[in-house]
Amino acid sequence: MSRPVPVPTELSRPFWEAARRGELVVPQCPACGLRFFVPEPACPGCLSREWRYAPSAGRGTVYSVTVVHRAPGPGFDAPFALAVVDLDDGGNLLTHVDAGDLDHVVIGLRVRVDFRALTDEIALPYFVPET
């Protein structure tokens, strides 16, 4: 069975379109400057509804990590490293980190974004060790 495919919403569509092009974007609020993820109707910092997607260089540091041994559903390969990555340009993401060996995914690991096509329309952002 194949992995479930994300279904873009009105809020998330620009994120998925950018990912398909190999670009990482994150919501950023011009009122307070907060960069956040996941996209919400209003900025979680100041409740402004005027946030926009901003480009990210896609580089950061693993803030926390856990190894998931039990697949969350059909189509997922386990085990895998699930981490919170603090982005250098602000904000953080909950994401997969693929370092080849799960023991290499540790707090403080420098990572960069890498995109993997799931379908012709959806590419998933993963993070890999910075080289």
Sequence and secondary structure as in RCSB ss.txt:
>XXXX:A:sequence
MSRPVPVPTELSRPFWEAARRGELVVPQCPACGLRFFVPEPACPGCLSREWRYAPSAGRGTVYSVTVVHRAPGPG
FDAPFALAVVDLDDGGNLLTHVDAGDLDHVVIGLRVRVDFRALTDEIALPYFVPET
>XXXX:A:secstr
         TTTHHHHHHHHTT EEEEE TTT  B SS  SS TTT  S  EEEEE  EEEEEEEEEE S SSTT
  SSEEEEEEEETTS EEEEEE  SSGGG  TT EEEEEEEESSSS EEEEEEE  
